[in-house]
Amino acid sequence: MQQKLSKAQIREKQNEAFRLVIRQRLTQKEACGILGVAEKTMTAWAKKLKWHDAKKVIENSTQLQLLNINAFEVYLKANSEADYQTFKRCMAAYIEACTRPETVFWIM
């Protein structure tokens, strides 16, 4: 028989599940296997915590950021090659940092 989890432990599992499903784009079934959670539980968490809405917000935010980055890139390229090269180096570092799991935060 499995030991009952505390509220803090459940919250920790929910946060990890969110990170796996929304941030790393694993399926709920894959996340269940990693976390040792029943699919029914994972589905209940997703509905209760509105993961679908969070996913839409993240996707829309990412698209807006990309539009802003593209516009700025065009501006720099048109105005200064040195600024454009600096921009490219900074964006590469930013993208690399944003894709590391430890730099992705989600507060519930």
C-alpha positions, 0 to 999 in steps of 0.5 A, spaced: 500 500 500 502 506 498 503 512 503 499 518 503 502 524 500 502 531 504 499 537 501 506 539 500 508 533 497 502 533 492 503 540 490 510 538 489 508 533 484 503 537 481 508 542 479 513 537 476 507 534 472 506 541 470 513 542 468 513 536 464 507 536 460 506 544 459 514 546 459 517 540 456 511 537 452 511 530 454 504 527 454 500 526 460 501 519 460 509 520 459 509 524 465 504 519 469 510 514 468 515 519 470 512 521 477 508 514 479 501 518 478 495 515 476 492 518 469 486 519 472 489 523 477 493 527 472 487 529 468 484 531 474 490 536 476 490 538 469 482 540 469 483 543 476 489 547 475 487 549 468 493 547 465 490 548 458 489 556 459 496 556 462 499 553 455 495 558 451 498 564 455 505 561 454 504 559 447 501 566 446 506 570 450 512 566 446 509 568 439 509 575 442 516 575 444 518 572 437 514 578 434 518 583 438 525 580 437 524 579 429 522 586 429 528 588 433 532 584 429 530 587 422 531 594 426 538 593 428 540 589 421 538 596 418 541 600 422 548 597 425 552 591 423 555 591 430 549 592 434 546 586 430 552 581 431 551 583 439 544 582 438 545 575 435 550 573 441 545 576 446 539 572 443 543 566 443 545 566 450 538 568 452 534 562 448 539 557 451 538 560 458 530 560 457 531 552 455 534 550 461 529 547 466 532 550 472 530 557 469 523 556 467 519 558 473 511 557 474 508 559 481 501 556 482 
